[in-house]
Amino acid sequence: MDVLKGKVILLTGGTGSFGNKFTEIALKEHDPEVLRIFSRGEKKQLDMANKFKDRRLRFFIGDIRDKERLHRAMTDADIVIHAAALKQVPACEYNPIEAVRTNVDGAANIIDAAIDDGVERVLALSTDKAVHPVNLYGATKMTAEKLFIQGNSYAGKTGTMFSCVRYGNVIGSRGSVIPLFLEQKKSGEITITDDKMTRFWIKLEDGVKFVLNCIGRMNGGEIFIPKIPSMRIMDLADAIAPDAKKKIIGIRPGEKIHELLLTEDEAKHSKEFKDSFIIEPEHPFWKEKNLKEGEKLPFGYRYSSNNNKEWLDKKEIIKYISELKEN
């Protein structure tokens, strides 16, 4: 059964790259009754309305810091996809209070409004930066994860379910290193922070489809992690600009050499599936929902971008970049 068909869906941060792709796929393949786009930018909303021209779309100007506006947007909503966030690491470092107000306080507002308005399912987007965070952005997303999972306790018997999806860098998204490398290629020099660096990568369409799949799978309390490939930063630079000079400039504040999607401690209460991992919550509310399927992970298991079994080679990277240019 398609859990989105005929439903009223609210998508926060809906005018971003994720929001646009989610809207495209949801309208085309899942036929919701209404898809509400909630964001701060009127110009981006206008562009999106002109792009899709679909009677099922509604547009709400608003900020997730404003709980009253969220209540209005969630009236009669069945499903909320929470994608709104301040996500640029340097901007969050320079504006820490603003990052907390949006990524943490905003998350709390989503939870309160969803419970009060009787929303059935809330799925929040997270990031590998939330795992063992070393910068403020990661710390706010880690906190938001904790809020959403524990939101199931706050919901009690109201029926509102909260879960999270956690994945790595989206290829070509806003703030991605790929547009930077493509621009630097023109000068003949690519700047690399550290030549040992690795990252998890996922295509935007794959990320959206994983989220759509998790909406139907969620019981409330899980953190869903897709199995995705890793990429070496030097392979990316060589694929984009093989003849350019590579200049090592040193790691930036708040940056890691490798990223984690699943820690050893989380693995102790996680299950492995063919396409994903699911972290089960360590809270009393989960006992009656405990997953019966899935494989337990071995002691000490960690899912890191440098110990991954799947890697993108230069040929695959070039193919992905070509697809980005076409779109």
Number of C-alpha atoms within 10 A of each C-alpha: 5 14 15 22 16 13 18 20 28 28 25 27 24 29 27 18 14 20 22 18 18 23 21 15 15 19 19 10 12 15 16 19 15 21 26 21 26 28 23 18 15 14 10 14 21 12 11 21 16 10 11 14 9 13 10 14 18 16 20 21 13 21 19 25 18 14 19 14 16 24 18 14 24 25 16 16 22 22 25 24 22 23 20 25 22 19 19 13 19 15 14 20 16 11 13 14 12 15 25 22 17 20 26 22 21 23 26 20 18 25 25 17 21 27 22 14 19 19 25 18 23 26 27 23 20 24 22 23 28 24 19 15 19 14 18 24 27 23 20 27 28 21 17 24 26 14 18 26 24 20 24 24 18 15 18 12 8 14 14 25 27 31 25 30 21 23 24 25 21 19 21 20 16 14 14 13 16 18 17 13 18 15 13 16 19 11 10 13 16 24 17 18 15 17 18 12 19 22 23 27 20 20 16 18 16 14 23 21 14 18 23 20 13 19 23 13 12 19 18 28 28 25 25 26 27 21 21 21 17 25 21 20 19 17 19 21 25 17 18 22 19 14 13 17 15 17 13 12 12 11 14 10 11 15 15 17 15 16 25 23 23 21 15 15 12 20 22 16 14 22 20 17 14 9 10 14 24 25 19 23 21 13 12 9 15 17 11 7 12 11 14 7 9 14 12 14 17 10 10 11 14 18 18 19 26 20 13 16 12 14 18 18 15 18 10 12 19 17 11 16 19 12 10 15 8 7 6
